Amino acid sequence: MSDINSTQVYEFVDENMRRAENILTVDFHFSTEVTADEAIAMVDKMVSMLDDSTDAVSKEFTAHRPSIYCKYPVEK
């Protein structure tokens, strides 16, 4: 669990948003053995489990999109 709260996250209003939704960018950290495809699959599964557990009146994710995968440099 994270010790970070909303006062520690940079927040701004995007006046050019085309949809009525909020976007939170989150970094997930994986061991060096995890490939980008595996990491994406893990996050997809986690989001799917959360979507399956919500009821019709609860707040929910509307979408997710992987955008950057930062890899540890390979030692030579």
N, CA, C and O atoms as CSV, one atom per row, in Angstrom:
chain,resi,resn,atom,element,x,y,z
A,1,MET,N,N,0.838,-1.179,0.000
A,1,MET,CA,C,0.000,0.000,0.000
A,1,MET,C,C,0.879,1.236,0.000
A,1,MET,O,O,1.971,1.219,0.568
A,2,SER,N,N,0.433,2.273,-0.609
A,2,SER,CA,C,1.207,3.500,-0.741
A,2,SER,C,C,0.948,4.447,0.430
A,2,SER,O,O,-0.154,4.504,0.977
A,3,ASP,N,N,1.990,5.185,0.795
A,3,ASP,CA,C,1.843,6.216,1.819
A,3,ASP,C,C,1.587,7.584,1.195
A,3,ASP,O,O,1.598,8.598,1.894
A,4,ILE,N,N,1.357,7.616,-0.107
A,4,ILE,CA,C,1.135,8.874,-0.820
A,4,ILE,C,C,-0.349,9.231,-0.762
A,4,ILE,O,O,-1.210,8.364,-0.912
A,5,ASN,N,N,-0.642,10.522,-0.541
A,5,ASN,CA,C,-2.036,10.966,-0.578
A,5,ASN,C,C,-2.169,12.066,-1.631
A,5,ASN,O,O,-1.180,12.472,-2.241
A,6,SER,N,N,-3.368,12.534,-1.834
A,6,SER,CA,C,-3.635,13.483,-2.923
A,6,SER,C,C,-2.881,14.803,-2.774
A,6,SER,O,O,-2.686,15.504,-3.767
A,7,THR,N,N,-2.455,15.157,-1.573
A,7,THR,CA,C,-1.706,16.405,-1.421
A,7,THR,C,C,-0.283,16.280,-1.955
A,7,THR,O,O,0.401,17.288,-2.132
A,8,GLN,N,N,0.172,15.052,-2.214
A,8,GLN,CA,C,1.518,14.818,-2.717
A,8,GLN,C,C,1.542,14.549,-4.229
A,8,GLN,O,O,2.601,14.263,-4.787
A,9,VAL,N,N,0.416,14.638,-4.871
A,9,VAL,CA,C,0.304,14.377,-6.308
A,9,VAL,C,C,0.047,15.690,-7.026
A,9,VAL,O,O,-0.816,16.470,-6.623
A,10,TYR,N,N,0.802,15.931,-8.096
A,10,TYR,CA,C,0.597,17.137,-8.893
A,10,TYR,C,C,-0.785,17.075,-9.522
A,10,TYR,O,O,-1.118,16.096,-10.189
A,11,GLU,N,N,-1.589,18.103,-9.320
A,11,GLU,CA,C,-2.957,18.138,-9.842
A,11,GLU,C,C,-3.157,19.404,-10.656
A,11,GLU,O,O,-2.706,20.481,-10.266
A,12,PHE,N,N,-3.834,19.271,-11.790
A,12,PHE,CA,C,-4.116,20.419,-12.633
A,12,PHE,C,C,-5.439,20.216,-13.366
A,12,PHE,O,O,-5.956,19.100,-13.427
A,13,VAL,N,N,-5.973,21.278,-13.911
A,13,VAL,CA,C,-7.195,21.224,-14.711
A,13,VAL,C,C,-6.801,21.396,-16.166
A,13,VAL,O,O,-6.159,22.383,-16.523
A,14,ASP,N,N,-7.179,20.448,-17.005
A,14,ASP,CA,C,-6.902,20.507,-18.439
A,14,ASP,C,C,-8.119,21.098,-19.137
A,14,ASP,O,O,-9.136,20.427,-19.313
A,15,GLU,N,N,-8.006,22.334,-19.523
A,15,GLU,CA,C,-9.128,23.037,-20.159
A,15,GLU,C,C,-9.446,22.485,-21.551
A,15,GLU,O,O,-10.472,22.837,-22.133
A,16,ASN,N,N,-8.580,21.627,-22.089
A,16,ASN,CA,C,-8.783,21.068,-23.427
A,16,ASN,C,C,-9.334,19.645,-23.415
A,16,ASN,O,O,-9.409,19.007,-24.465
A,17,MET,N,N,-9.720,19.137,-22.242
A,17,MET,CA,C,-10.268,17.777,-22.161
A,17,MET,C,C,-11.516,17.673,-23.020
A,17,MET,O,O,-12.367,18.564,-23.012
A,18,ARG,N,N,-11.616,16.586,-23.755
A,18,ARG,CA,C,-12.756,16.375,-24.644
A,18,ARG,C,C,-13.810,15.448,-24.031
A,18,ARG,O,O,-14.903,15.301,-24.577
A,19,ARG,N,N,-13.480,14.826,-22.901
A,19,ARG,CA,C,-14.420,13.921,-22.239
A,19,ARG,C,C,-14.534,14.313,-20.771
A,19,ARG,O,O,-13.591,14.846,-20.185
A,20,ALA,N,N,-15.684,14.048,-20.193
A,20,ALA,CA,C,-15.898,14.355,-18.776
A,20,ALA,C,C,-15.368,13.199,-17.936
A,20,ALA,O,O,-16.124,12.328,-17.504
A,21,GLU,N,N,-14.051,13.207,-17.711
A,21,GLU,CA,C,-13.433,12.184,-16.880
A,21,GLU,C,C,-12.157,12.737,-16.269
A,21,GLU,O,O,-11.573,13.690,-16.786
A,22,ASN,N,N,-11.733,12.148,-15.187
A,22,ASN,CA,C,-10.477,12.503,-14.538
A,22,ASN,C,C,-9.454,11.416,-14.838
A,22,ASN,O,O,-9.812,10.245,-14.964
A,23,ILE,N,N,-8.184,11.794,-14.954
A,23,ILE,CA,C,-7.133,10.837,-15.278
A,23,ILE,C,C,-6.046,10.904,-14.210
A,23,ILE,O,O,-5.514,11.978,-13.929
A,24,LEU,N,N,-5.718,9.768,-13.622
A,24,LEU,CA,C,-4.632,9.639,-12.658
A,24,LEU,C,C,-3.544,8.781,-13.292
A,24,LEU,O,O,-3.791,7.632,-13.660
A,25,THR,N,N,-2.358,9.329,-13.419
A,25,THR,CA,C,-1.234,8.569,-13.953
A,25,THR,C,C,-0.503,7.917,-12.792
A,25,THR,O,O,-0.142,8.583,-11.822
A,26,VAL,N,N,-0.285,6.605,-12.897
A,26,VAL,CA,C,0.311,5.825,-11.818
A,26,VAL,C,C,1.481,5.010,-12.371
A,26,VAL,O,O,1.396,4.463,-13.471
A,27,ASP,N,N,2.563,4.930,-11.613
A,27,ASP,CA,C,3.692,4.079,-11.971
A,27,ASP,C,C,3.581,2.768,-11.213
A,27,ASP,O,O,3.425,2.773,-9.992
A,28,PHE,N,N,3.659,1.647,-11.915
A,28,PHE,CA,C,3.742,0.327,-11.302
A,28,PHE,C,C,5.188,-0.127,-11.437
A,28,PHE,O,O,5.791,0.049,-12.495
A,29,HIS,N,N,5.748,-0.704,-10.393
A,29,HIS,CA,C,7.138,-1.154,-10.412
A,29,HIS,C,C,7.161,-2.683,-10.434
A,29,HIS,O,O,6.448,-3.335,-9.671
A,30,PHE,N,N,7.987,-3.246,-11.318
A,30,PHE,CA,C,8.095,-4.693,-11.495
A,30,PHE,C,C,9.551,-5.120,-11.357
A,30,PHE,O,O,10.460,-4.305,-11.515
A,31,SER,N,N,9.765,-6.389,-11.065
A,31,SER,CA,C,11.136,-6.902,-11.025
A,31,SER,C,C,11.708,-6.886,-12.443
A,31,SER,O,O,10.961,-6.810,-13.418
A,32,THR,N,N,13.012,-6.956,-12.550
A,32,THR,CA,C,13.668,-6.840,-13.857
A,32,THR,C,C,13.362,-8.020,-14.779
A,32,THR,O,O,13.620,-7.938,-15.979
A,33,GLU,N,N,12.824,-9.102,-14.250
A,33,GLU,CA,C,12.479,-10.254,-15.089
A,33,GLU,C,C,11.168,-10.058,-15.855
A,33,GLU,O,O,10.877,-10.814,-16.782
A,34,VAL,N,N,10.389,-9.069,-15.482
A,34,VAL,CA,C,9.070,-8.843,-16.093
A,34,VAL,C,C,9.226,-8.034,-17.383
A,34,VAL,O,O,9.819,-6.955,-17.386
A,35,THR,N,N,8.682,-8.576,-18.478
A,35,THR,CA,C,8.714,-7.862,-19.759
A,35,THR,C,C,7.579,-6.846,-19.818
A,35,THR,O,O,6.674,-6.866,-18.985
A,36,ALA,N,N,7.635,-5.966,-20.802
A,36,ALA,CA,C,6.561,-4.974,-20.973
A,36,ALA,C,C,5.228,-5.668,-21.216
A,36,ALA,O,O,4.214,-5.270,-20.643
A,37,ASP,N,N,5.212,-6.706,-22.060
A,37,ASP,CA,C,3.961,-7.425,-22.337
A,37,ASP,C,C,3.395,-8.075,-21.075
A,37,ASP,O,O,2.185,-8.059,-20.851
A,38,GLU,N,N,4.282,-8.649,-20.248
A,38,GLU,CA,C,3.827,-9.262,-18.998
A,38,GLU,C,C,3.287,-8.212,-18.033
A,38,GLU,O,O,2.268,-8.433,-17.378
A,39,ALA,N,N,3.966,-7.069,-17.945
A,39,ALA,CA,C,3.517,-5.991,-17.059
A,39,ALA,C,C,2.144,-5.479,-17.487
A,39,ALA,O,O,1.265,-5.266,-16.652
A,40,ILE,N,N,1.970,-5.286,-18.779
A,40,ILE,CA,C,0.673,-4.824,-19.300
A,40,ILE,C,C,-0.408,-5.845,-18.979
A,40,ILE,O,O,-1.510,-5.474,-18.575
A,41,ALA,N,N,-0.104,-7.125,-19.155
A,41,ALA,CA,C,-1.084,-8.178,-18.857
A,41,ALA,C,C,-1.455,-8.186,-17.374
A,41,ALA,O,O,-2.620,-8.381,-17.027
A,42,MET,N,N,-0.467,-7.973,-16.495
A,42,MET,CA,C,-0.739,-7.936,-15.054
A,42,MET,C,C,-1.668,-6.782,-14.698
A,42,MET,O,O,-2.609,-6.958,-13.925
A,43,VAL,N,N,-1.409,-5.606,-15.258
A,43,VAL,CA,C,-2.251,-4.439,-14.973
A,43,VAL,C,C,-3.642,-4.651,-15.562
A,43,VAL,O,O,-4.642,-4.326,-14.920
A,44,ASP,N,N,-3.716,-5.196,-16.783
A,44,ASP,CA,C,-5.019,-5.493,-17.386
A,44,ASP,C,C,-5.830,-6.426,-16.491
A,44,ASP,O,O,-7.025,-6.215,-16.287
A,45,LYS,N,N,-5.173,-7.462,-15.956
A,45,LYS,CA,C,-5.870,-8.418,-15.090
A,45,LYS,C,C,-6.351,-7.748,-13.810
A,45,LYS,O,O,-7.472,-7.987,-13.362
A,46,MET,N,N,-5.496,-6.902,-13.220
A,46,MET,CA,C,-5.869,-6.206,-11.991
A,46,MET,C,C,-7.089,-5.303,-12.226
A,46,MET,O,O,-8.021,-5.291,-11.422
A,47,VAL,N,N,-7.075,-4.555,-13.323
A,47,VAL,CA,C,-8.194,-3.661,-13.638
A,47,VAL,C,C,-9.453,-4.476,-13.914
A,47,VAL,O,O,-10.546,-4.100,-13.491
A,48,SER,N,N,-9.301,-5.581,-14.615
A,48,SER,CA,C,-10.450,-6.447,-14.905
A,48,SER,C,C,-11.072,-6.982,-13.620
A,48,SER,O,O,-12.296,-7.037,-13.501
A,49,MET,N,N,-10.243,-7.375,-12.660
A,49,MET,CA,C,-10.765,-7.870,-11.380
A,49,MET,C,C,-11.507,-6.764,-10.648
A,49,MET,O,O,-12.546,-7.023,-10.039
A,50,LEU,N,N,-11.002,-5.546,-10.692
A,50,LEU,CA,C,-11.687,-4.431,-10.036
A,50,LEU,C,C,-13.013,-4.125,-10.727
A,50,LEU,O,O,-14.018,-3.885,-10.058
A,51,ASP,N,N,-13.022,-4.131,-12.071
A,51,ASP,CA,C,-14.255,-3.882,-12.812
A,51,ASP,C,C,-15.305,-4.938,-12.498
A,51,ASP,O,O,-16.488,-4.624,-12.375
A,52,ASP,N,N,-14.873,-6.197,-12.368
A,52,ASP,CA,C,-15.807,-7.294,-12.083
A,52,ASP,C,C,-16.399,-7.200,-10.678
A,52,ASP,O,O,-17.482,-7.727,-10.424
A,53,SER,N,N,-15.687,-6.525,-9.761
A,53,SER,CA,C,-16.140,-6.488,-8.374
A,53,SER,C,C,-17.015,-5.281,-8.051
A,53,SER,O,O,-17.515,-5.170,-6.931
A,54,THR,N,N,-17.210,-4.377,-9.005
A,54,THR,CA,C,-18.000,-3.182,-8.715
A,54,THR,C,C,-19.471,-3.423,-9.024
A,54,THR,O,O,-19.815,-4.231,-9.887
A,55,ASP,N,N,-20.333,-2.711,-8.306
A,55,ASP,CA,C,-21.751,-2.812,-8.601
A,55,ASP,C,C,-22.170,-1.640,-9.487
A,55,ASP,O,O,-21.365,-0.754,-9.774
A,56,ALA,N,N,-23.409,-1.639,-9.912
A,56,ALA,CA,C,-23.887,-0.666,-10.896
A,56,ALA,C,C,-23.853,0.778,-10.411
A,56,ALA,O,O,-23.812,1.693,-11.233
A,57,VAL,N,N,-23.869,1.007,-9.113
A,57,VAL,CA,C,-23.929,2.373,-8.611
A,57,VAL,C,C,-22.594,2.875,-8.067
A,57,VAL,O,O,-22.502,4.018,-7.620
A,58,SER,N,N,-21.563,2.039,-8.098
A,58,SER,CA,C,-20.286,2.441,-7.522
A,58,SER,C,C,-19.466,3.274,-8.499
A,58,SER,O,O,-19.725,3.277,-9.703
A,59,LYS,N,N,-18.486,3.971,-7.970
A,59,LYS,CA,C,-17.537,4.693,-8.807
A,59,LYS,C,C,-16.621,3.654,-9.442
A,59,LYS,O,O,-16.315,2.637,-8.821
A,60,GLU,N,N,-16.178,3.900,-10.678
A,60,GLU,CA,C,-15.396,2.875,-11.350
A,60,GLU,C,C,-14.382,3.469,-12.317
A,60,GLU,O,O,-14.424,4.654,-12.650
A,61,PHE,N,N,-13.462,2.601,-12.760
A,61,PHE,CA,C,-12.554,2.978,-13.838
A,61,PHE,C,C,-13.363,3.108,-15.120
A,61,PHE,O,O,-14.290,2.329,-15.346
A,62,THR,N,N,-13.033,4.066,-15.951
A,62,THR,CA,C,-13.680,4.155,-17.262
A,62,THR,C,C,-12.771,3.628,-18.361
A,62,THR,O,O,-13.255,3.242,-19.426
A,63,ALA,N,N,-11.452,3.602,-18.121
A,63,ALA,CA,C,-10.503,3.085,-19.112
A,63,ALA,C,C,-9.116,3.039,-18.488
A,63,ALA,O,O,-8.878,3.626,-17.433
A,64,HIS,N,N,-8.215,2.344,-19.143
A,64,HIS,CA,C,-6.803,2.408,-18.782
A,64,HIS,C,C,-5.974,2.213,-20.043
A,64,HIS,O,O,-6.401,1.547,-20.987
A,65,ARG,N,N,-4.768,2.811,-20.043
A,65,ARG,CA,C,-3.935,2.763,-21.236
A,65,ARG,C,C,-2.465,2.802,-20.839
A,65,ARG,O,O,-1.999,3.802,-20.293
A,66,PRO,N,N,-1.733,1.732,-21.105
A,66,PRO,CA,C,-0.296,1.783,-20.865
A,66,PRO,C,C,0.342,2.817,-21.793
A,66,PRO,O,O,-0.036,2.922,-22.960
A,67,SER,N,N,1.310,3.583,-21.273
A,67,SER,CA,C,1.910,4.601,-22.128
A,67,SER,C,C,3.429,4.573,-22.144
A,67,SER,O,O,4.024,4.860,-23.182
A,68,ILE,N,N,4.077,4.241,-21.044
A,68,ILE,CA,C,5.537,4.228,-20.992
A,68,ILE,C,C,5.984,3.027,-20.165
A,68,ILE,O,O,5.399,2.737,-19.122
A,69,TYR,N,N,7.017,2.331,-20.628
A,69,TYR,CA,C,7.614,1.249,-19.850
A,69,TYR,C,C,9.098,1.548,-19.732
A,69,TYR,O,O,9.827,1.451,-20.719
A,70,CYS,N,N,9.550,1.904,-18.559
A,70,CYS,CA,C,10.945,2.242,-18.308
A,70,CYS,C,C,11.680,0.992,-17.848
A,70,CYS,O,O,11.295,0.368,-16.860
A,71,LYS,N,N,12.752,0.623,-18.577
A,71,LYS,CA,C,13.497,-0.588,-18.256
A,71,LYS,C,C,14.837,-0.251,-17.610
A,71,LYS,O,O,15.456,0.768,-17.916
A,72,TYR,N,N,15.266,-1.127,-16.714
A,72,TYR,CA,C,16.571,-1.015,-16.088
A,72,TYR,C,C,17.629,-1.329,-17.144
A,72,TYR,O,O,17.444,-2.256,-17.933
A,73,PRO,N,N,18.728,-0.583,-17.179
A,73,PRO,CA,C,19.741,-0.856,-18.204
A,73,PRO,C,C,20.346,-2.249,-18.048
A,73,PRO,O,O,20.581,-2.717,-16.934
A,74,VAL,N,N,20.589,-2.893,-19.168
A,74,VAL,CA,C,21.206,-4.218,-19.174
A,74,VAL,C,C,22.695,-4.074,-18.898
A,74,VAL,O,O,23.382,-3.259,-19.513
A,75,GLU,N,N,23.176,-4.879,-17.964
A,75,GLU,CA,C,24.588,-4.830,-17.664
A,75,GLU,C,C,25.366,-5.581,-18.730
A,75,GLU,O,O,24.952,-6.656,-19.165
A,76,LYS,N,N,26.511,-5.011,-19.160
A,76,LYS,CA,C,27.327,-5.656,-20.206
A,76,LYS,C,C,28.547,-6.294,-19.622
A,76,LYS,O,O,29.346,-6.881,-20.352
